Amino acid sequence: MTSRTIDRRGLLAGLAALAVVARLPAAAAEALPPVTVSRDPACGCCEAWLEHMRAAGFRVTVVETTAINRVKARLGVPQDLASCHTAEVAGYVLEGHVPADAVVRLLAERPVDTGLAVPGMPVGSPGMEVEGVAPDTYEVLLFGPAGQRAFARYEGGRLLKG
């Protein structure tokens, strides 16, 4: 009789633990702020970056616009940092193929700046992976009214320094 009670208790404890574990990914996603991405509807690489952000747990909303340069100007993105899409998250601007882990770090550190940018479209950056082609080494730049500085350095999706 005692072993039957332990089995029931073990089963109930296991079911409770399973319910908690099943809830963890949803709880992690709820902790991240939503991301609103403005992009030109003709851009194909943006979709891969959106998937990268979703896979990291961000909830992503897309605004398609043919006036993307106006969005960049309104949000204070310097022309030399421009890329193919511009996002907003928790009061910050993300320009281009910024890795999700750099965004998480930005949100944790909360610097007094405008946001992060990956100028151009480096091969191997999130959404710009090309099978059979070596990834570029590139910097994620922190930018704002006081200027620009290196925030992190990547080779493809691998953090080198940050």
Secondary structure, DSSP 8 states (H G I E B T S, - for coil): -HHHHHHHHHHHHHHHHHHHHHHHHHHHHHHS--EEEEE-TT-SHHHHHHHHHHHTT--EEEEE-S-HHHHHHHHT--GGG--SEEEEETTEEEEES--HHHHHHHHHH--SSSEEEE-S--TTSTT---TTS---EEEEEEEETTEEEEEEEEETTEEEE-
